[in-house]
């Protein structure tokens, strides 16, 4: 685990804005505290949107690792369309081949309900 001044590094806060029914792409680049790229060889990613920690998963975000240190995130239109308007949380965990798990980014998700193709309440 990366440490800064003897303390574990907390995930970087990255807020996401989601418009219901749209496709969303984000790119995360993983850097160590010393400014060097984190080697993602053999790593996989997992990201979710939830109302709160331990709550029901509202949407899975697809993760694709591109070497040496990039993670491409995708929230397809069909998944964003199912999200209710409001504020939620998300994070991105990386799982490495040695069973290390590291959450590198987390934050608030603000979901805006769409107008076109919306369903009456």
C-alpha positions in Angstrom: 0.0 0.0 0.0 1.3 3.5 -0.8 2.0 5.6 2.2 2.6 9.3 2.7 4.4 10.5 5.8 3.7 7.1 7.5 -0.1 7.2 6.8 -2.1 5.1 4.3 -3.0 7.1 1.3 -6.8 7.8 1.0 -8.6 7.6 -2.3 -8.5 10.8 -4.4 -11.9 12.4 -4.4 -13.3 12.6 -8.0 -17.0 13.7 -8.3 -19.0 12.3 -11.3 -21.9 14.0 -13.1 -24.3 11.6 -14.8 -27.2 12.6 -17.0 -29.8 9.7 -17.1 -29.9 7.8 -20.4 -26.6 9.1 -21.7 -23.4 7.1 -22.2 -20.5 8.2 -19.9 -16.8 7.6 -20.3 -14.1 8.6 -17.8 -10.4 7.9 -17.7 -8.4 7.4 -14.5 -4.6 7.5 -14.6 -2.9 5.8 -11.6 0.1 7.5 -10.0 2.0 6.6 -6.9 2.7 9.3 -4.2 6.3 9.6 -5.5 4.9 10.6 -9.0 5.7 7.3 -10.7 3.1 5.4 -12.6 1.5 2.5 -10.7 2.2 -0.7 -12.7 -1.2 -2.2 -13.5 0.1 -5.4 -15.1 -2.3 -8.1 -14.1 -4.7 -5.7 -12.3 -8.4 -5.6 -12.7 -10.8 -2.9 -11.8 -14.2 -2.7 -10.2 -16.4 0.4 -9.8 -20.0 0.8 -8.5 -22.5 3.5 -7.8 -24.4 3.1 -4.5 -26.7 5.3 -2.5 -24.5 4.7 0.5 -21.7 2.3 1.7 -23.2 -1.2 2.0 -26.3 -0.1 0.1 -27.8 -1.7 -3.0 -25.7 -1.3 -6.1 -27.4 1.2 -8.3 -25.1 0.7 -11.3 -21.9 -1.2 -12.2 -19.3 0.8 -14.1 -17.3 -1.2 -16.6 -13.5 -1.0 -16.1 -10.8 -1.7 -18.7 -7.1 -1.5 -17.7 -4.7 -0.1 -20.3 -1.0 -0.5 -19.5 1.0 0.9 -18.0 -1.4 2.9 -15.7 -4.7 3.9 -17.2 -8.2 2.6 -16.3 -11.1 3.4 -18.8 -14.5 3.6 -17.2 -17.8 3.2 -19.0 -21.4 3.7 -17.8 -23.5 2.6 -20.8 -26.7 4.5 -21.6 -29.0 1.6 -20.6 -27.4 1.5 -17.1 -27.5 5.3 -16.6 -31.2 5.3 -17.6 -32.1 3.2 -14.6 -30.5 5.6 -12.1 -32.8 7.8 -10.0 -32.0 11.5 -9.8 -30.1 12.5 -6.7 -26.7 12.3 -5.0 -24.9 9.0 -4.5 -21.4 7.6 -4.0 -18.9 5.7 -6.1 -15.4 4.3 -6.0 -12.9 2.4 -8.1 -11.0 -0.6 -6.6 -8.0 -2.1 -8.2 -7.3 -5.8 -7.6 -3.7 -6.9 -8.1 -2.4 -10.4 -8.8 -0.9 -10.6 -5.3 -4.4 -10.2 -3.8 -3.8 -6.6 -2.9 -6.9 -4.4 -3.2 -6.5 -0.6 -3.5 -9.3 1.9 -3.8 -7.6 4.8 -5.8 -10.6 7.1 -6.4 -14.0 7.7 -4.8 -16.5 10.5 -4.7 -20.0 11.8 -5.1 -22.2 11.1 -8.1 -24.7 13.7 -9.0 -27.4 12.2 -11.2 -29.7 14.5 -13.3 -33.0 13.0 -14.6 -33.4 13.3 -18.3 -36.3 14.9 -20.2 -36.2 13.1 -23.6 -37.3 9.5 -23.3 -38.2 10.0 -19.7 -41.1 8.0 -18.1 -44.0 9.7 -16.3 -43.7 9.4 -12.5 
